[in-house]
Amino acid sequence: MKLVLASGSPRRKEILSDMGLEFTINPSHCDESVDPGTSPSDAVCELAIRKASTVAAGLPDSLVIGSDTVIDLAGEIIGKPHTPEQAAATLRALSGRTHIVRTAVAMVNSNDMRSEVTAAEAQIEFRDLSDDEINAYVATGEPMDKAGAYAIQGEGSSLIAKFSGDEDTIIGLPRQAVKELLARF
């Protein structure tokens, strides 16, 4: 069976490559909306399975990896900003507060559509950010299309006071979860 990553994320690609896995990339273009009121932990698992299943449905003899990351701020999902104004508003909401990064990894066997999913979390505490810091960071363009409007592996690391948990979870693909799921299949 071929291993397929249902994501165009350069970071997810890098993590799988660093694990020594051979895979192809076939990004999922599924609907990423969830019903209002869905908990962050349920939403991230639902989206990871949806991404993997969408890609698996069109491929023979493949094991498809789907992943999703959400920011959980006091039980509310903080999504990806689509405008600089949204990015700045998100960063203001995170400033001086602690949030949870939830990343789910799903695998789907394209032959029988059997799926498994697992999730990991990490806790992030942001520094108190000034409007000048927020505006300067938004101006870099890095916050765009990133869950929570920041990237820990980039300039966004300067916004963080501390974190606990696996950095790969924050980046968007926890290695241990991938290993566990590969063992199940």
C-alpha beads as a LAMMPS data file, in Angstrom:
LAMMPS data file: protein, C-alpha beads

185 atoms
184 bonds

1 atom types
1 bond types

-500.0 500.0 xlo xhi
-500.0 500.0 ylo yhi
-500.0 500.0 zlo zhi

Masses

1 110.0

Atoms # bond

1 1 1 0.000 0.000 0.000
2 1 1 1.068 3.550 -0.729
3 1 1 1.275 6.055 2.082
4 1 1 -0.420 9.356 1.186
5 1 1 -0.419 12.643 3.087
6 1 1 -3.741 14.455 2.637
7 1 1 -2.140 17.847 3.221
8 1 1 -0.126 20.403 1.341
9 1 1 1.477 21.680 4.561
10 1 1 5.243 21.997 4.166
11 1 1 5.660 21.373 7.906
12 1 1 3.657 18.139 7.848
13 1 1 5.640 17.008 4.811
14 1 1 8.883 17.812 6.627
15 1 1 7.861 15.862 9.733
16 1 1 6.936 12.734 7.739
17 1 1 10.156 12.999 5.718
18 1 1 12.187 13.348 8.923
19 1 1 10.529 10.128 10.132
20 1 1 12.023 8.347 7.115
21 1 1 8.649 7.518 5.576
22 1 1 8.072 7.295 1.837
23 1 1 4.812 8.983 0.860
24 1 1 3.074 11.022 -1.767
25 1 1 1.099 14.206 -1.252
26 1 1 -2.530 14.591 -2.246
27 1 1 -4.023 17.593 -0.419
28 1 1 -7.609 17.322 0.705
29 1 1 -9.894 20.105 -0.412
30 1 1 -12.847 19.091 1.736
31 1 1 -15.201 21.389 3.581
32 1 1 -13.572 22.255 6.916
33 1 1 -16.639 23.654 8.629
34 1 1 -18.070 22.027 11.747
35 1 1 -21.431 22.385 13.403
36 1 1 -21.649 25.239 15.900
37 1 1 -21.253 23.974 19.419
38 1 1 -18.927 21.122 18.432
39 1 1 -16.207 20.857 21.048
40 1 1 -12.654 21.581 19.917
41 1 1 -11.586 18.004 20.713
42 1 1 -14.445 16.531 18.660
43 1 1 -13.988 19.033 15.817
44 1 1 -10.296 18.324 15.319
45 1 1 -10.894 14.559 15.133
46 1 1 -13.848 14.982 12.777
47 1 1 -11.813 17.185 10.448
48 1 1 -8.776 14.873 10.402
49 1 1 -10.987 11.908 9.440
50 1 1 -12.866 13.975 6.856
51 1 1 -9.611 15.068 5.179
52 1 1 -8.192 11.535 5.067
53 1 1 -11.482 9.965 3.930
54 1 1 -11.980 12.503 1.144
55 1 1 -8.589 11.672 -0.349
56 1 1 -8.850 7.912 0.315
57 1 1 -12.155 7.701 -1.562
58 1 1 -10.358 8.504 -4.809
59 1 1 -7.297 6.273 -4.436
60 1 1 -6.680 2.524 -4.673
61 1 1 -4.408 0.596 -2.302
62 1 1 -3.484 3.571 -0.134
63 1 1 -3.158 4.405 3.513
64 1 1 -4.070 8.085 3.806
65 1 1 -2.954 10.338 6.638
66 1 1 -5.154 13.321 7.436
67 1 1 -4.410 15.848 10.138
68 1 1 -6.008 18.935 11.574
69 1 1 -5.003 21.449 14.215
70 1 1 -7.275 23.766 16.163
71 1 1 -6.683 26.336 18.837
72 1 1 -8.890 25.882 21.890
73 1 1 -9.281 29.099 23.858
74 1 1 -11.518 28.445 26.857
75 1 1 -13.535 25.856 24.909
76 1 1 -13.926 27.979 21.774
77 1 1 -12.269 27.108 18.469
78 1 1 -9.990 29.842 17.175
79 1 1 -9.661 29.313 13.442
80 1 1 -7.317 30.480 10.723
81 1 1 -7.420 34.185 9.905
82 1 1 -8.285 35.158 6.350
83 1 1 -7.415 38.832 6.645
84 1 1 -4.740 40.798 8.509
85 1 1 -7.491 42.316 10.650
86 1 1 -8.675 38.850 11.702
87 1 1 -5.075 37.848 12.486
88 1 1 -4.591 40.914 14.698
89 1 1 -7.896 40.286 16.503
90 1 1 -6.933 36.656 17.143
91 1 1 -3.536 37.640 18.526
92 1 1 -5.164 40.227 20.802
93 1 1 -7.503 37.522 22.106
94 1 1 -4.548 35.195 22.813
95 1 1 -2.347 37.900 24.368
96 1 1 -1.489 37.156 27.991
97 1 1 -3.622 34.006 28.014
98 1 1 -3.125 30.269 27.933
99 1 1 -4.697 28.139 25.217
100 1 1 -4.600 24.533 24.061
101 1 1 -3.396 23.411 20.656
102 1 1 -5.208 20.228 19.619
103 1 1 -3.928 18.182 16.684
104 1 1 -5.643 15.043 15.454
105 1 1 -4.155 12.499 13.078
106 1 1 -6.385 10.091 11.165
107 1 1 -5.512 7.200 8.889
108 1 1 -7.874 5.685 6.364
109 1 1 -7.338 2.501 4.345
110 1 1 -8.652 3.318 0.880
111 1 1 -9.544 -0.323 0.136
112 1 1 -12.111 -0.728 2.920
113 1 1 -12.318 2.859 4.271
114 1 1 -11.383 1.627 7.750
115 1 1 -10.357 4.659 9.786
116 1 1 -8.581 5.338 13.046
117 1 1 -7.952 8.675 14.703
118 1 1 -5.946 9.886 17.653
119 1 1 -5.341 13.335 19.073
120 1 1 -2.661 15.121 21.032
121 1 1 -2.591 18.453 22.798
122 1 1 -0.122 21.037 23.985
123 1 1 -0.611 24.072 26.190
124 1 1 0.679 27.506 25.139
125 1 1 0.959 30.634 27.233
126 1 1 1.288 33.870 25.262
127 1 1 3.154 36.891 26.561
128 1 1 1.244 40.141 26.989
129 1 1 1.514 41.617 23.508
130 1 1 1.451 45.297 22.603
131 1 1 -0.477 46.530 19.580
132 1 1 2.874 47.423 17.963
133 1 1 4.128 43.833 18.409
134 1 1 0.898 42.416 17.019
135 1 1 0.907 44.761 14.020
136 1 1 4.573 44.049 13.272
137 1 1 4.011 40.300 13.417
138 1 1 0.887 40.477 11.239
139 1 1 2.874 42.554 8.718
140 1 1 5.269 39.603 8.242
141 1 1 2.406 37.632 6.655
142 1 1 3.258 34.588 8.784
143 1 1 -0.050 34.516 10.698
144 1 1 -2.136 34.044 7.571
145 1 1 -3.704 30.600 7.167
146 1 1 -2.291 29.407 10.497
147 1 1 -4.486 28.091 13.278
148 1 1 -4.424 30.759 15.973
149 1 1 -2.641 33.224 13.657
150 1 1 0.886 32.174 14.641
151 1 1 3.600 29.662 13.806
152 1 1 5.736 28.400 16.689
153 1 1 8.421 27.280 14.240
154 1 1 8.753 30.798 12.870
155 1 1 8.719 34.351 14.152
156 1 1 5.601 33.486 16.154
157 1 1 7.829 31.786 18.724
158 1 1 8.629 35.256 20.097
159 1 1 4.973 35.643 21.153
160 1 1 5.104 32.643 23.458
161 1 1 6.042 32.865 27.139
162 1 1 6.105 29.075 27.555
163 1 1 4.546 25.853 26.358
164 1 1 4.141 22.290 27.530
165 1 1 3.670 19.314 25.276
166 1 1 5.176 18.115 22.029
167 1 1 6.241 20.844 19.607
168 1 1 5.179 18.604 16.672
169 1 1 1.631 18.771 18.038
170 1 1 1.785 22.563 17.868
171 1 1 3.277 22.487 14.361
172 1 1 0.512 20.161 13.186
173 1 1 1.616 16.505 13.031
174 1 1 2.672 14.676 16.211
175 1 1 5.187 11.960 15.305
176 1 1 4.094 9.662 18.122
177 1 1 0.497 9.696 16.891
178 1 1 1.651 8.807 13.368
179 1 1 3.745 5.918 14.731
180 1 1 0.820 4.614 16.812
181 1 1 -1.574 4.695 13.880
182 1 1 0.883 3.041 11.486
183 1 1 1.271 0.230 14.040
184 1 1 -2.518 -0.272 14.118
185 1 1 -2.652 -0.649 10.341

Bonds

1 1 1 2
2 1 2 3
3 1 3 4
4 1 4 5
5 1 5 6
6 1 6 7
7 1 7 8
8 1 8 9
9 1 9 10
10 1 10 11
11 1 11 12
12 1 12 13
13 1 13 14
14 1 14 15
15 1 15 16
16 1 16 17
17 1 17 18
18 1 18 19
19 1 19 20
20 1 20 21
21 1 21 22
22 1 22 23
23 1 23 24
24 1 24 25
25 1 25 26
26 1 26 27
27 1 27 28
28 1 28 29
29 1 29 30
30 1 30 31
31 1 31 32
32 1 32 33
33 1 33 34
34 1 34 35
35 1 35 36
36 1 36 37
37 1 37 38
38 1 38 39
39 1 39 40
40 1 40 41
41 1 41 42
42 1 42 43
43 1 43 44
44 1 44 45
45 1 45 46
46 1 46 47
47 1 47 48
48 1 48 49
49 1 49 50
50 1 50 51
51 1 51 52
52 1 52 53
53 1 53 54
54 1 54 55
55 1 55 56
56 1 56 57
57 1 57 58
58 1 58 59
59 1 59 60
60 1 60 61
61 1 61 62
62 1 62 63
63 1 63 64
64 1 64 65
65 1 65 66
66 1 66 67
67 1 67 68
68 1 68 69
69 1 69 70
70 1 70 71
71 1 71 72
72 1 72 73
73 1 73 74
74 1 74 75
75 1 75 76
76 1 76 77
77 1 77 78
78 1 78 79
79 1 79 80
80 1 80 81
81 1 81 82
82 1 82 83
83 1 83 84
84 1 84 85
85 1 85 86
86 1 86 87
87 1 87 88
88 1 88 89
89 1 89 90
90 1 90 91
91 1 91 92
92 1 92 93
93 1 93 94
94 1 94 95
95 1 95 96
96 1 96 97
97 1 97 98
98 1 98 99
99 1 99 100
100 1 100 101
101 1 101 102
102 1 102 103
103 1 103 104
104 1 104 105
105 1 105 106
106 1 106 107
107 1 107 108
108 1 108 109
109 1 109 110
110 1 110 111
111 1 111 112
112 1 112 113
113 1 113 114
114 1 114 115
115 1 115 116
116 1 116 117
117 1 117 118
118 1 118 119
119 1 119 120
120 1 120 121
121 1 121 122
122 1 122 123
123 1 123 124
124 1 124 125
125 1 125 126
126 1 126 127
127 1 127 128
128 1 128 129
129 1 129 130
130 1 130 131
131 1 131 132
132 1 132 133
133 1 133 134
134 1 134 135
135 1 135 136
136 1 136 137
137 1 137 138
138 1 138 139
139 1 139 140
140 1 140 141
141 1 141 142
142 1 142 143
143 1 143 144
144 1 144 145
145 1 145 146
146 1 146 147
147 1 147 148
148 1 148 149
149 1 149 150
150 1 150 151
151 1 151 152
152 1 152 153
153 1 153 154
154 1 154 155
155 1 155 156
156 1 156 157
157 1 157 158
158 1 158 159
159 1 159 160
160 1 160 161
161 1 161 162
162 1 162 163
163 1 163 164
164 1 164 165
165 1 165 166
166 1 166 167
167 1 167 168
168 1 168 169
169 1 169 170
170 1 170 171
171 1 171 172
172 1 172 173
173 1 173 174
174 1 174 175
175 1 175 176
176 1 176 177
177 1 177 178
178 1 178 179
179 1 179 180
180 1 180 181
181 1 181 182
182 1 182 183
183 1 183 184
184 1 184 185
